[in-house]
């Protein structure tokens, strides 16, 4: 019992040292036997916290004392790579992958989304490019069937949409079984005429309907964006 209490105290000390940015203290605590994968009061490991902060230096210390890059948080299947992608912690994502982290892990609690989906939400081309280079699926389809390019359009990231097109992403990927989303309709909903034009220039169709039965043209007219309406009407001629 005394040993358990001591280890729990050491573990909390680990997070306190991190909050104080005291790397020497972190290493000393681990050297004295603290569990590098211990969960804090919020139910996450220090590796997870460091991932969100892009703190590779702390990640390296944790690995040195047996920490794991794929350790799950309490009551969820989330691991550090999810948080790192979500926070655009590019260097930490590289660190995780270099240390055996699973970059194609499907997170059930997030509808089987994989890290690349979270990366696309940030709009970070370097992060998405790295994931693709290391084997992420450019047409990954979680439960909602929203592929990376649809997410990029949904999140209003023109440069990322362009990058994914250059990487041969399917501009006509269609979430037929869920919200019936596609990249061009998402761009119209965002009133982003630049993304609409980019998608049309690269073969996007205008024949999809959303879950409410709205056609691409109807969505364009609802947007009241003159340029978008003109682009869609021209495509339909």
C-alpha positions in Angstrom: 0.0 0.0 0.0 2.8 2.4 0.9 4.6 1.5 -2.3 1.5 2.3 -4.3 0.9 5.6 -2.7 4.6 6.5 -3.2 4.4 5.7 -6.9 1.2 7.6 -7.4 2.8 10.7 -5.7 5.9 10.3 -8.0 3.6 10.2 -11.0 1.8 13.4 -10.0 5.3 14.9 -9.4 6.1 14.0 -13.0 3.3 16.2 -14.3 4.1 18.9 -11.9 7.7 18.9 -13.2 6.4 19.1 -16.7 4.2 22.1 -15.9 7.3 23.8 -14.5 9.3 22.9 -17.7 11.9 21.2 -15.5 13.4 18.4 -17.7 16.0 17.5 -15.1 13.3 16.8 -12.6 11.3 14.8 -15.0 14.3 12.6 -15.7 15.2 12.3 -12.0 11.6 11.2 -11.2 11.6 8.5 -13.9 15.1 7.3 -12.9 13.7 6.8 -9.4 11.0 4.4 -10.7 8.0 6.5 -11.7 5.9 4.8 -14.5 6.4 6.8 -17.7 2.9 5.7 -18.9 1.2 6.7 -15.7 -2.1 8.6 -16.2 -2.7 12.0 -14.6 -6.0 13.1 -13.0 -7.4 13.8 -16.4 -6.7 10.2 -17.5 -3.9 10.9 -20.0 -0.2 10.1 -20.1 2.6 12.7 -20.1 3.4 11.4 -23.6 -0.1 12.5 -24.6 0.3 15.9 -23.0 3.7 16.4 -24.6 2.2 15.5 -28.0 -0.3 18.3 -27.8 2.6 20.7 -26.9 4.9 19.4 -29.7 7.4 18.7 -26.9 9.7 16.1 -28.5 12.4 16.6 -25.9 10.1 15.3 -23.2 8.9 12.5 -25.5 12.5 11.4 -25.9 13.0 11.3 -22.1 9.8 9.2 -21.7 10.9 6.7 -24.4 14.3 6.4 -22.7 12.6 5.2 -19.5 10.2 2.8 -21.3 7.3 5.1 -22.2 5.0 4.1 -25.1 3.9 6.3 -28.0 0.7 4.4 -28.5 -0.5 4.3 -24.9 -4.3 5.0 -24.7 -6.0 7.5 -22.5 -8.4 6.4 -19.9 -12.0 5.6 -21.1 -11.0 6.2 -24.7 -9.0 4.7 -27.5 -7.3 8.0 -28.2 -3.5 7.9 -28.4 -0.8 10.6 -28.6 -0.8 10.7 -32.4 -4.4 11.7 -32.6 -3.8 14.7 -30.2 -0.6 15.6 -32.0 -2.3 15.7 -35.4 -5.2 17.6 -33.9 -2.9 20.3 -32.5 -0.6 20.3 -35.7 2.3 19.1 -33.6 4.3 18.2 -36.7 7.6 17.3 -35.0 5.9 15.2 -32.4 4.0 13.3 -35.1 7.3 12.5 -36.8 8.7 11.4 -33.5 5.8 9.1 -32.9 6.0 7.5 -36.3 9.8 7.1 -36.0 9.3 5.2 -32.7 6.7 2.8 -34.1 3.5 4.7 -33.6 0.6 3.6 -35.8 -0.3 6.4 -38.2 -3.2 4.4 -39.7 -4.9 3.7 -36.4 -8.6 3.9 -36.5 -10.1 5.6 -33.5 -13.4 4.0 -32.7 -14.4 6.8 -30.3 -14.0 9.2 -33.3 -16.0 7.2 -35.8 -13.0 5.3 -37.0 -11.2 8.4 -38.2 -7.4 8.0 -38.7 -4.7 10.6 -38.0 -4.8 12.0 -41.5 -8.3 13.2 -41.0 -7.3 15.2 -37.9 -4.3 16.6 -39.8 -6.6 17.7 -42.7 -8.7 19.7 -40.2 -5.6 21.8 -39.4 -4.8 22.5 -43.0 -1.1 21.7 -42.5 0.4 20.6 -45.8 3.7 19.5 -44.2 1.9 17.3 -41.7 -0.5 15.7 -44.3 2.4 15.3 -46.7 4.5 13.5 -44.1 1.6 11.1 -43.2 1.1 10.3 -46.9 4.8 9.7 -47.4 4.7 7.2 -44.5 1.7 5.3 -45.8 -1.5 7.1 -44.8 -4.4 6.5 -47.1 -5.3 9.5 -49.2 -8.8 8.0 -49.7 -9.3 7.0 -46.1 -13.0 6.5 -45.3 -14.1 6.4 -41.7 -17.6 5.8 -40.6 -18.9 9.0 -42.0 -17.1 8.3 -45.4 -15.5 11.7 -45.4 -12.1 11.5 -47.2 -9.2 13.8 -46.6 -10.0 16.1 -49.6 -13.6 16.4 -48.4 -12.4 17.3 -45.0 -10.0 19.9 -46.4 -12.8 21.5 -48.4 -15.1 21.4 -45.4 -12.4 23.1 -43.2 -11.9 25.8 -45.9 -8.2 25.0 -46.6 -7.6 26.0 -50.3 -3.9 25.1 -50.3 -4.5 21.7 -48.8 -7.2 20.9 -51.3 -4.8 21.9 -54.1 -2.1 19.7 -52.6 -4.4 16.7 -52.3 -5.5 17.2 -55.9 -1.8 17.2 -56.9 -1.4 13.9 -55.0 -4.3 12.4 -57.1 -7.0 12.5 -54.5 -10.5 11.8 -55.8 -12.2 15.2 -56.2 -15.5 13.4 -56.5 -15.3 11.3 -53.3 -18.9 11.2 -52.0 -20.1 10.2 -48.5 -23.1 8.4 -49.9 -24.0 6.6 -46.7 -23.9 9.4 -44.2 -24.4 13.2 -44.7 -23.9 12.8 -48.5 -21.0 15.2 -48.4 -18.6 15.9 -51.2 -15.8 18.5 -51.6 -17.5 20.8 -54.0 -20.7 21.0 -52.0 -18.7 21.7 -48.8 -16.9 24.5 -50.6 -20.2 26.0 -51.7 -21.5 25.8 -48.1 -18.4 27.7 -47.0 -19.0 30.2 -49.9 -15.4 29.7 -51.0 -15.5 30.4 -54.7 -11.7 29.7 -55.0 -12.1 26.1 -53.9 -15.2 25.7 -56.0 -13.3 26.9 -59.1 -10.2 24.8 -58.2 -12.3 21.6 -57.9 -14.2 22.3 -61.1 -10.9 22.8 -63.0 -9.9 19.4 -61.8 -12.9 17.4 -62.8 -15.4 17.9 -60.0 -18.9 16.9 -60.9 -22.0 18.9 -60.1 -24.5 16.0 -59.9 -24.4 15.3 -56.2 -27.2 16.0 -53.8 -26.9 16.4 -50.0 -28.8 14.6 -47.3 -31.7 17.0 -47.7 -31.9 16.5 -51.5 -30.3 19.8 -52.4 -28.5 19.6 -55.7 -25.1 21.4 -56.2 -26.9 24.1 -58.2 -29.5 24.6 -55.5 -26.8 24.9 -52.8 -25.0 27.4 -55.1 -28.1 29.5 -55.4 -28.7 29.3 -51.6 -25.2 30.7 -51.1 -26.1 33.9 -52.9 -22.6 34.0 -54.1 -22.6 35.3 -57.6 -19.3 33.8 -58.7 -20.2 30.4 -57.3 -23.6 30.4 -59.1 -21.9 31.4 -62.4 -19.3 28.7 -62.0 -21.9 25.9 -61.4 -24.2 27.1 -64.1 -21.3 27.2 -66.6 -20.3 23.7 -65.6 -23.8 22.5 -66.3 -24.0 23.8 -69.8 
